[in-house]
Amino acid sequence: MQFWKAYKIPLVLAFVSLCLYLLFAYDLVRTNYTKLIVLYCLLWLAFILLLKYSKNQLKFLTWLAFLSRAVFILAIPNLSQDFYRFIWDGRMILEGFNPYLTTPESYIQTGIDLPVAQAETLYAGMGELNGSHYTNYPPINQLCFTIAALFSGHSVLGSALVLRLLIIAADFGTLFFGKRLLDRLNIPVKNIFWYILNPFIIIELTGNLHFEGVMIFFLVWGLYLLHKNRWKWAAVVFALSISVKLIPLLFLPLFFMWFNKTSSNDSTTTPIFNFKKLLLFYTIIAGVTMLLFVPFFSLEFVNNYAQTVGLWFQKFEFNASIYYLARTIGYWFRGYNEIAVIGKILPILVFSFVMILAFYKKTMDTKTLIKHMLFAFAFYLFLSTTVHPWYIATLLVLGLFTNYKFPVVWSFIVILSYLAYINLNKADKSENLWIITLEYVIVYGVFIWEVFIKKANPKELASS
């Protein structure tokens, strides 16, 4: 009875939360927008209350994070089709094919000699858009897909289960190194639960099988090693992160001033730039990354991969903000969508901003480095033509090591992007720009308030 009196509120909240995850995983259709929003908001309410009433019970929160993920073990993702392509690529590799050289559509159109088990089912699941393009998933990602194929080569659910276990393992790797990095930076360790227990993370990574979680694990591990000055091993781990998702390439220029350390000499303190270490750091990252791509390398691979990556900037558009404004202006003056032009300009602006951040300060400690990474990735998302919900996961984990809450806010409000196609006219397949506007008004409002108006309190995130 004493145990129940002491823990009844957290236990009730945990039970309610797990029941809501069960409904989300096994009794939700993506087009049931009302149910989607209600379940998501209730999960967030339970999440906030759990952090309030159990903020010092870290073991309890850790077990709950594990149980919340376990709920999804036998679920087929209901908000994303990407996992079908993951399974296809893994089975292609296991059959001895290079997945970067062909598209699923090229096999389906012939109707004969289908290369993998359940080929037609996988193609139907991934959709025509995904199936008509070359794969863009880097080699460590492909390794995960191959492991799924190795353990379950004839079952979609079995393959999804293996992929899910890999993502769950990565999340708890992030918990392990994230807690240690927070502790070394003198930031409350409980901040990690804004990521590890966040309904957005549990649903998008564990539920929908997005491998940002694996990339984030290597990224946080690399930052931990870098902070301990084990920069050679950090370079290897950063290369692994890049080999899951290419996003960490964006951060590479920011490490430049991290190697510009201060050295005390008598009464003066002078920055000393170690170019040899920096060069070796970048060489290790480049070498390990290229080594991982070697098994797939060919001139055709280079052409296909470059073509596919370029599509994200010049063909695809979803849940964008500044790009949609630029697109509207293009319509006014030219009368048509100028994504081909705007898509080439935006990466230049992102690169320029990252270079400004890289040389903004003469020296850079780990906290400043992560803060600059946060702003670099936020700027990238603000200017992107495509912002899928799971992209926010990287922003969220970087925000844990700073004073800023806008990533947390975005991880909640991004659910609105799933309502983008909720048009009254069913023949109209365009996004509902009013919903997207609402999302970004809130995100930009909090961002502007925190960055330009309010001086954030370093411990505010942890205490809220």
C-alpha positions in Angstrom: 0.0 0.0 0.0 2.8 2.4 0.8 4.4 1.7 -2.6 1.1 2.4 -4.3 0.6 5.6 -2.4 4.1 6.8 -3.3 3.9 5.9 -7.0 0.3 5.7 -7.9 0.3 8.8 -10.2 3.4 7.7 -12.2 2.0 4.2 -12.4 -1.4 5.3 -13.6 0.2 7.6 -16.2 2.5 4.8 -17.4 -0.5 2.4 -17.7 -2.5 5.0 -19.7 0.5 5.8 -21.9 1.0 2.1 -22.7 -2.7 1.7 -23.6 -2.5 4.7 -25.9 0.5 3.3 -27.6 -1.3 0.0 -28.1 -4.1 1.9 -29.8 -1.7 3.9 -31.9 0.3 0.8 -33.0 -2.6 -1.6 -33.8 -5.8 0.3 -34.1 -5.0 3.4 -36.2 -5.3 4.1 -39.9 -3.3 7.1 -41.1 -6.3 8.7 -42.8 -8.3 8.7 -39.5 -7.0 12.2 -38.8 -9.2 12.9 -35.7 -8.0 9.7 -34.0 -4.4 10.4 -34.9 -4.4 13.8 -33.4 -6.4 12.8 -30.3 -4.1 9.9 -29.5 -0.9 11.9 -30.1 -2.1 14.8 -27.9 -3.1 12.4 -25.1 0.3 10.7 -25.3 2.0 14.0 -25.0 -0.1 15.0 -22.1 0.8 11.7 -20.3 4.5 12.3 -21.3 4.6 15.8 -19.8 2.9 14.7 -16.6 5.3 11.7 -16.3 8.3 14.0 -16.5 6.7 16.3 -13.9 5.8 13.6 -11.4 8.8 11.2 -12.1 11.6 13.6 -13.1 14.0 12.1 -10.5 13.0 8.5 -11.0 15.3 7.8 -13.8 15.2 4.0 -13.6 11.4 4.1 -13.7 11.4 6.3 -16.8 14.0 4.1 -18.5 11.9 1.0 -18.0 8.9 2.8 -19.3 10.8 4.0 -22.4 11.7 0.3 -23.0 8.1 -0.9 -22.5 6.7 1.8 -24.7 8.9 0.6 -27.5 8.1 -3.0 -26.8 4.4 -2.3 -27.5 5.2 -1.8 -31.2 7.2 -5.1 -31.6 4.5 -6.9 -33.7 3.1 -3.8 -35.4 3.3 -2.9 -39.1 4.2 0.8 -39.5 1.0 2.8 -40.1 2.3 6.3 -40.9 5.1 5.5 -43.3 5.8 3.1 -46.3 9.5 3.5 -46.3 10.2 0.2 -44.5 9.0 -1.8 -47.5 12.0 -0.3 -49.5 14.3 -1.1 -46.6 13.2 -4.8 -46.8 13.6 -4.8 -50.6 17.2 -3.4 -50.5 18.2 -5.9 -47.8 16.9 -8.8 -49.7 18.6 -7.6 -52.9 21.9 -7.6 -51.1 21.4 -11.0 -49.7 20.6 -12.3 -53.2 23.9 -10.8 -54.4 22.5 -7.7 -56.2 23.8 -4.2 -55.8 20.6 -2.2 -54.7 22.1 1.1 -56.0 22.1 0.0 -59.6 18.4 -0.9 -60.2 15.0 0.3 -59.2 12.2 -2.0 -57.9 10.0 -0.8 -60.7 12.4 -2.1 -63.4 11.8 -5.6 -62.1 8.1 -5.3 -61.6 7.5 -4.0 -65.1 9.0 -7.1 -66.6 6.9 -9.4 -64.5 9.5 -12.2 -64.6 12.6 -13.2 -62.7 11.6 -11.2 -59.6 14.8 -10.9 -57.5 13.5 -11.1 -54.0 10.7 -12.9 -52.0 7.4 -11.0 -51.8 8.6 -8.6 -54.5 5.2 -7.6 -55.7 4.0 -7.1 -52.1 7.0 -5.0 -51.2 6.6 -2.9 -54.4 2.9 -2.3 -53.7 3.8 -1.3 -50.1 6.5 1.2 -50.9 4.5 2.9 -53.6 5.2 3.9 -57.2 7.2 7.0 -56.2 9.6 5.1 -54.0 9.8 2.2 -56.3 10.7 4.2 -59.4 13.8 5.8 -57.9 17.2 4.4 -57.0 17.9 3.8 -53.4 19.6 6.6 -51.4 20.3 4.8 -48.2 24.1 4.7 -47.2 26.0 1.4 -46.5 25.5 1.1 -42.7 21.8 1.5 -43.3 22.0 -1.2 -46.0 23.8 -3.4 -43.5 20.8 -3.1 -41.1 18.5 -4.0 -44.0 20.6 -7.0 -44.8 20.5 -8.2 -41.2 16.7 -8.1 -41.4 16.8 -10.1 -44.7 19.1 -12.6 -43.1 16.9 -13.3 -40.2 13.6 -13.0 -42.0 13.7 -13.3 -45.8 10.1 -14.3 -46.4 8.0 -12.3 -43.9 7.3 -8.6 -44.0 6.4 -8.6 -40.3 9.5 -10.6 -39.4 11.7 -8.2 -41.3 10.0 -5.2 -39.6 10.6 -6.9 -36.2 14.3 -7.2 -36.8 14.6 -3.6 -38.1 12.7 -2.5 -35.0 15.0 -4.3 -32.6 18.0 -2.6 -34.3 16.4 0.8 -33.8 15.5 0.1 -30.2 19.1 -0.9 -29.5 20.3 2.3 -31.1 17.9 4.4 -28.9 19.3 2.8 -25.8 22.8 3.4 -27.0 21.8 7.1 -27.3 20.5 6.9 -23.8 23.8 5.5 -22.5 26.1 8.0 -24.2 23.7 10.9 -24.0 23.5 10.6 -20.2 27.3 10.6 -19.9 27.7 13.5 -22.2 25.1 15.5 -20.4 26.8 14.7 -17.1 30.2 15.8 -18.4 28.8 19.1 -19.7 27.2 19.7 -16.3 23.7 19.6 -17.8 20.9 17.7 -15.9 21.0 14.0 -17.0 17.2 13.9 -16.9 17.2 16.0 -20.0 17.7 12.8 -22.0 14.1 11.8 -21.4 12.9 14.7 -23.5 14.3 12.5 -26.3 14.1 8.9 -25.1 10.6 9.0 -23.7 9.2 11.5 -26.3 6.1 10.1 -28.0 7.4 11.6 -31.3 10.6 9.6 -31.1 8.8 6.4 -30.0 6.3 6.6 -32.8 8.5 7.8 -35.6 11.6 5.7 -34.9 10.4 2.6 -33.2 6.9 2.7 -34.7 7.6 3.8 -38.2 11.1 2.3 -38.5 13.1 5.4 -39.4 16.8 5.0 -39.1 17.5 8.5 -37.9 17.7 6.8 -34.5 20.7 4.8 -35.5 22.4 7.8 -37.1 21.7 9.8 -33.9 23.3 7.0 -31.7 26.5 7.3 -33.6 26.3 11.1 -33.6 25.9 11.3 -29.8 28.6 8.7 -29.3 30.9 10.6 -31.5 30.3 13.9 -29.6 31.0 12.0 -26.3 34.3 10.7 -27.7 35.2 14.2 -29.0 34.5 15.8 -25.7 36.8 13.2 -24.0 39.4 14.3 -26.6 39.4 10.9 -28.2 39.1 12.6 -31.5 40.5 9.8 -33.7 37.8 7.3 -32.5 35.3 10.1 -32.7 36.1 10.5 -36.4 35.5 6.8 -37.0 32.1 7.0 -35.2 31.1 10.2 -37.1 31.9 8.3 -40.4 29.5 5.5 -39.2 26.8 8.2 -38.6 27.3 9.6 -42.1 27.0 6.0 -43.4 23.5 5.7 -41.9 22.2 9.1 -43.0 24.1 11.8 -44.9 22.9 14.6 -42.6 26.1 14.7 -40.4 28.0 15.9 -43.5 26.4 19.2 -42.8 28.3 19.4 -39.5 31.8 18.7 -40.7 32.9 22.4 -41.2 31.8 23.1 -37.6 34.6 21.0 -36.2 37.2 23.3 -37.7 37.5 25.6 -34.7 37.2 22.8 -32.2 40.8 22.0 -33.0 41.8 25.6 -32.2 42.5 25.2 -28.5 43.7 27.8 -26.0 47.1 27.3 -24.3 48.1 29.2 -21.2 51.6 30.7 -21.5 52.6 32.8 -18.4 50.0 35.5 -18.1 48.6 35.2 -21.7 46.1 32.8 -23.2 46.6 32.2 -27.0 44.6 30.0 -29.3 46.8 27.4 -30.9 45.4 25.8 -34.1 46.4 22.2 -34.7 46.1 21.8 -38.5 47.6 18.3 -38.5 45.0 17.0 -36.1 42.2 18.6 -38.1 43.5 17.2 -41.3 43.8 13.7 -39.8 40.3 14.0 -38.3 38.8 14.8 -41.7 40.9 12.2 -43.4 39.7 9.4 -41.0 36.1 10.5 -41.6 36.5 10.5 -45.4 38.5 7.3 -45.4 36.1 5.2 -43.3 33.1 6.6 -45.2 34.5 5.8 -48.6 35.7 2.4 -47.3 32.1 1.5 -46.4 30.9 2.5 -49.9 33.6 0.4 -51.6 31.5 -2.9 -51.9 28.9 -1.0 -53.9 31.2 1.3 -55.9 31.0 1.7 -59.7 30.6 4.6 -62.1 26.9 3.7 -62.5 26.5 3.8 -58.7 28.0 7.3 -58.5 25.6 8.5 -61.2 22.6 6.9 -59.7 23.3 8.1 -56.1 24.0 11.7 -57.2 20.8 11.7 -59.2 18.8 10.4 -56.3 20.2 12.8 -53.7 19.7 15.7 -56.1 16.0 14.8 -56.4 15.5 15.9 -52.7 16.4 19.5 -53.6 15.0 19.8 -57.2 12.0 17.5 -57.4 10.4 16.6 -54.1 8.5 19.1 -51.9 6.7 18.4 -48.6 6.0 20.4 -45.4 8.4 23.2 -46.3 8.3 26.8 -45.0 10.7 29.3 -46.6 10.8 27.3 -49.8 7.0 27.5 -50.2 7.2 31.3 -49.8 9.9 31.4 -52.5 7.7 29.1 -54.7 4.8 31.4 -54.3 6.8 34.4 -55.4 8.0 32.4 -58.4 4.4 31.7 -59.3 3.6 35.5 -59.1 6.5 36.5 -61.4 7.0 33.5 -63.6 3.7 31.7 -63.5 5.1 28.2 -62.7 6.9 26.3 -60.0 10.6 27.1 -60.0 11.8 24.3 -57.7 14.6 23.5 -60.2 16.0 27.0 -59.7 15.2 27.5 -56.1 16.4 24.0 -55.2 19.9 24.9 -56.4 20.0 28.2 -54.5 18.9 26.9 -51.1 21.8 24.5 -50.6 24.2 27.3 -51.3 22.6 29.4 -48.7 22.7 26.5 -46.2 26.4 26.0 -46.9 27.2 29.7 -46.5 25.4 29.8 -43.2 27.3 26.7 -41.9 30.6 28.3 -42.9 29.7 31.5 -41.0 29.0 29.4 -37.9 32.2 27.5 -38.4 34.4 30.6 -38.2 32.1 32.7 -35.9 34.3 32.0 -32.9 38.1 31.6 -32.6 37.8 28.6 -30.3 34.9 26.2 -29.7 34.1 23.9 -26.8 31.7 21.0 -27.0 28.7 23.0 -25.8 29.3 25.7 -28.4 29.9 23.1 -31.1 26.5 21.4 -30.4 24.8 24.7 -30.3 26.2 25.6 -33.7 25.1 22.1 -35.0 21.6 22.8 -33.7 21.4 26.2 -35.6 23.0 24.7 -38.7 20.4 21.9 -38.9 17.5 24.2 -38.0 18.6 26.5 -40.9 18.8 23.5 -43.2 15.2 22.4 -42.2 13.9 26.0 -42.6 15.2 26.2 -46.1 14.5 22.6 -47.2 12.0 21.7 -49.9 11.1 18.5 -48.0 10.7 18.2 -44.2 9.4 14.8 -43.2 8.4 14.6 -39.5 11.2 12.2 -38.5 13.8 14.7 -39.6 13.1 16.6 -36.4 14.6 13.8 -34.4 18.2 15.1 -35.0 17.2 18.6 -34.0 15.5 17.3 -30.9 18.6 15.4 -29.6 20.9 18.3 -30.3 18.6 20.6 -28.4 19.0 18.5 -25.2 22.5 19.9 -24.9 21.5 23.6 -25.3 19.1 26.0 -23.7 16.5 26.0 -26.5 13.1 24.4 -26.4 11.9 25.1 -30.0 13.0 21.5 -31.1 10.7 20.1 -28.3 7.9 22.2 -29.5 8.5 21.2 -33.1 8.5 17.5 -32.2 5.0 18.0 -30.9 3.5 20.3 -33.5 5.0 18.4 -36.5 2.1 15.9 -36.3 0.2 18.5 -38.2 2.3 17.6 -41.3 0.3 14.3 -41.4 -2.8 16.4 -42.0 -1.3 18.2 -45.0 -3.5 16.4 -47.5 -6.8 16.7 -45.6 -8.7 18.6 -48.3 -12.4 18.8 -48.6 -12.1 18.2 -52.3 -10.8 14.7 -52.6 -9.6 15.2 -56.1 -7.2 17.9 -54.9 -4.0 16.1 -53.9 -2.1 19.3 -53.0 -1.0 20.1 -49.4 -3.3 22.1 -47.2 -1.1 25.2 -46.8 -3.2 26.6 -43.9 -2.2 23.6 -41.8 1.5 24.0 -42.7 1.2 27.7 -42.0 -0.1 26.9 -38.5 2.8 24.5 -37.9 5.4 27.0 -38.9 3.9 30.0 -37.2 4.2 28.2 -33.9 7.7 26.9 -34.6 9.1 30.2 -35.9 7.3 32.0 -33.1 9.1 30.0 -30.4 12.4 30.1 -32.3 12.3 33.9 -32.6 11.3 34.3 -29.0 14.1 32.1 -27.7 16.9 33.2 -30.0 16.2 36.9 -30.6 14.0 38.1 -27.7 14.4 36.0 -24.6 17.7 35.0 -23.0 17.2 31.3 -22.2 17.9 30.0 -18.7 20.4 27.1 -18.9 18.5 24.9 -16.5 15.0 25.9 -17.7 14.5 22.9 -20.0 15.3 20.4 -17.2 13.1 22.1 -14.6 10.1 22.6 -16.8 
